[in-house]
Amino acid sequence: MLNNIGLPGLLLIAVVVLVLFGRGKISSLMGEVGKGITAFKKGVSDGSKELEDDAAQVAKDVTPEADKDKA
C-alpha cells in the first residue's frame, strides 16, 4: 500500500505536517535530529577507535610463565 505514494503524496504529507506543527517547531526538530546524527557518528567513531586499541593490547604475548620455561 505504501509502495505507491509517489512525489505528489509525499508533498501532500509535507504540507500537512507543516500546517500542523508550524515552521518553527519543524526547524527546531530538524536541528535536534542533526545534533543526534552528529553525536551518533562521533560515538561510532570513538567505539571503533576503542576496539582497535583493545585489539592492539590483546595482541601482546599472553603465554603463561610455565609454558615459557618449557620453550
Secondary structure, DSSP 8 states (H G I E B T S, - for coil): -GGG-HHHHHHHHHHHHHHHH-HHHHHHHHHHHHHHHHHHHHHHHHHHHHHHHHHHHHTS----HHHHHH-
